[in-house]
Amino acid sequence: MPRHPSRPASRRLLSAGLWSCLLATGCQAPPAARPGQVDHVVLVWLQQPGDAATIDRMCATAQSFLGAIPGLLSVDCGTVLASDRAIVDDSFDLGLVMRFTDRAALDAYEVHPLHQKAVAEVLGPNAKRVVVHDLLVR
């Protein structure tokens, strides 16, 4: 009999996988942000709201920049968390948070051929609206 009969098998496997990752030498928490680093926050409203295939493609494209674009430290991708709070804008479809080593790395990313290609082929044709916020870590 399973140790946690109320947990579905998929959740038990996920839990086991997380523990395995935590015990492995290659699984580490991302480093804390350091002063001077830059967080690049991109909010996207899709032409076809909620289109899961487009969201997956945009996330995969952004993740593909890691290791390929110098100065890019991390990429987080997610969908909106619905909120009843009036101050929260939960109208977008997709959010990306990318951390760069510094302002110069962000500036280089903006003109990098991989980023330019992604904007032209993935973001541009699928986005109705894009809002970007850049934050200097203190």
C-alpha positions in Angstrom: 0.0 0.0 0.0 1.4 3.5 -0.9 2.6 5.7 1.9 0.2 8.5 0.9 -2.9 6.8 -0.5 -4.8 10.1 -0.8 -2.1 11.5 -3.2 -2.5 10.7 -6.9 0.4 8.7 -8.4 1.5 11.6 -10.5 1.8 13.8 -7.5 3.8 11.1 -5.6 6.1 10.8 -8.6 6.6 14.6 -8.7 7.4 14.6 -5.0 9.9 11.8 -5.5 11.4 13.6 -8.5 11.8 16.8 -6.5 13.5 15.0 -3.6 15.8 13.3 -6.1 16.7 16.6 -7.6 17.4 18.2 -4.3 19.7 15.3 -3.4 21.6 15.4 -6.7 24.8 17.5 -6.9 23.7 19.3 -10.1 20.4 20.6 -8.6 20.9 24.0 -7.0 18.7 26.9 -6.2 19.3 29.9 -8.5 21.7 32.4 -7.1 20.2 35.5 -5.3 20.1 38.7 -7.3 23.0 41.0 -6.9 23.1 44.8 -7.1 23.6 46.0 -10.7 21.8 43.0 -12.2 18.7 43.8 -14.3 15.3 42.0 -14.4 13.6 42.3 -17.7 9.8 41.7 -17.2 7.7 41.1 -20.4 3.9 40.9 -20.2 2.2 39.6 -23.3 -1.4 39.7 -24.4 -2.0 37.2 -27.2 -3.9 37.7 -30.5 -5.7 34.4 -29.5 -6.1 34.8 -25.7 -5.1 31.7 -23.7 -3.6 29.9 -26.7 -1.6 27.2 -24.9 0.5 26.2 -28.0 1.6 29.8 -28.5 2.4 30.2 -24.8 4.5 27.0 -24.9 6.3 28.2 -28.0 7.0 31.6 -26.5 8.3 30.0 -23.3 10.5 27.5 -25.2 11.9 30.3 -27.4 12.8 32.4 -24.3 14.4 29.4 -22.6 16.5 28.7 -25.7 18.3 32.0 -25.1 20.0 30.6 -22.0 23.6 29.8 -22.8 23.2 31.3 -26.2 23.0 35.0 -25.3 25.8 36.3 -23.2 24.9 37.9 -19.8 21.5 36.2 -19.6 21.4 34.5 -16.2 17.8 33.1 -15.9 14.5 32.9 -17.7 11.2 32.4 -15.9 8.0 32.0 -17.9 4.4 31.8 -16.6 0.8 32.5 -17.1 -1.4 35.0 -15.3 -2.5 34.3 -11.7 -6.1 35.5 -11.5 -6.8 38.0 -8.8 -9.8 39.7 -7.2 -7.6 42.6 -6.0 -8.3 45.8 -7.9 -4.6 46.8 -8.0 -3.6 43.6 -9.8 -3.6 43.5 -13.6 -4.5 40.0 -14.5 -5.5 40.6 -18.1 -2.4 39.4 -19.8 -1.7 35.8 -21.1 2.0 35.3 -20.5 4.8 36.8 -18.4 8.5 36.4 -18.8 11.1 37.5 -16.3 14.7 37.4 -17.5 17.7 38.3 -15.4 20.8 39.8 -16.9 24.2 40.4 -15.4 24.0 44.2 -16.0 22.6 46.9 -18.2 25.2 46.3 -20.9 24.0 42.6 -21.2 20.4 43.8 -21.5 21.4 46.3 -24.2 23.3 43.6 -26.1 20.3 41.2 -25.8 18.0 43.7 -27.4 20.1 43.7 -30.6 21.2 40.0 -30.5 20.2 38.1 -33.7 18.4 35.4 -31.7 16.3 37.9 -29.9 15.5 39.8 -33.1 14.5 36.6 -34.9 12.2 35.6 -31.9 10.5 39.0 -32.0 10.0 38.8 -35.7 8.9 35.2 -35.9 7.3 34.3 -32.6 6.3 37.4 -30.5 5.3 39.8 -33.3 2.9 37.6 -35.2 1.2 36.3 -32.0 1.1 39.3 -29.6 -1.7 41.8 -29.6 0.1 43.9 -26.9 3.4 43.7 -25.1 4.5 45.7 -22.0 8.1 45.7 -20.8 9.5 46.8 -17.4 13.2 46.8 -16.7 14.3 46.8 -13.1 17.8 47.6 -11.7 18.5 45.2 -8.8 19.5 47.2 -5.7 
